[in-house]
Amino acid sequence: MVNVLYTLEEGGKRAVGFKLSDGMPIPEEFEGKFKFARQKSKLAGTIRGSFFVIKGDYPD
């Protein structure tokens, strides 16, 4: 799953997050570039997630 948070207001939050099901292998493109933390969810069980913050200005 990919989550994107992008607010249009100046100085707003901007980030991209990745979530993997427990037992799902980390894609080759992500290996060594992201650290995945384990999270427990009542609905989804155990998942692994990582995120990065988008820096810079990207006009509409």
KEZA-811007 format. One line per 4 residues: number of its first residue (from 1); their letters; for each residue x, y, z of C-alpha. Coordinates in nm, 2 decimals, always signed. Layout:
NUM = a = X:Y:Z | ...
REM end
This chain:
1 = mvnv = +0.00:+0.00:+0.00 | +0.12:+0.35:-0.08 | +0.00:+0.65:+0.12 | +0.06:+1.01:+0.00
5 = lytl = +0.01:+1.31:+0.22 | +0.04:+1.64:+0.03 | -0.12:+1.96:+0.16 | -0.15:+2.26:-0.07
9 = eegg = -0.09:+2.53:+0.19 | +0.26:+2.67:+0.21 | +0.46:+2.49:+0.48 | +0.21:+2.20:+0.49
13 = krav = +0.29:+1.84:+0.55 | +0.41:+1.63:+0.25 | +0.52:+1.27:+0.28 | +0.49:+0.93:+0.11
17 = gfkl = +0.45:+0.61:+0.31 | +0.48:+0.24:+0.22 | +0.31:-0.05:+0.40 | +0.38:-0.42:+0.36
21 = sdgm = +0.18:-0.71:+0.50 | +0.37:-0.92:+0.75 | +0.57:-1.19:+0.57 | +0.57:-1.00:+0.24
25 = pipe = +0.92:-0.96:+0.11 | +1.07:-0.61:+0.08 | +1.09:-0.51:-0.30 | +1.44:-0.50:-0.44
29 = efeg = +1.40:-0.13:-0.51 | +1.35:-0.06:-0.14 | +1.62:-0.29:+0.00 | +1.89:-0.09:+0.19
33 = kfkf = +1.71:+0.24:+0.12 | +1.42:+0.22:+0.37 | +1.39:+0.08:+0.72 | +1.05:-0.09:+0.78
37 = arqk = +0.91:-0.07:+1.13 | +0.66:-0.33:+1.26 | +0.32:-0.19:+1.36 | +0.02:-0.38:+1.51
41 = skla = -0.33:-0.30:+1.38 | -0.65:-0.44:+1.51 | -0.79:-0.47:+1.16 | -0.48:-0.57:+0.96
45 = gtir = -0.28:-0.76:+1.22 | +0.10:-0.69:+1.20 | +0.22:-0.47:+0.92 | +0.55:-0.31:+0.83
49 = gsff = +0.58:+0.05:+0.73 | +0.82:+0.32:+0.62 | +0.79:+0.68:+0.50 | +0.98:+0.97:+0.37
53 = vikg = +0.92:+1.34:+0.38 | +0.89:+1.53:+0.05 | +1.11:+1.84:+0.06 | +1.10:+2.13:-0.18
57 = dypd = +0.83:+2.32:-0.36 | +0.63:+2.16:-0.64 | +0.39:+2.42:-0.79 | +0.05:+2.31:-0.92
REM end
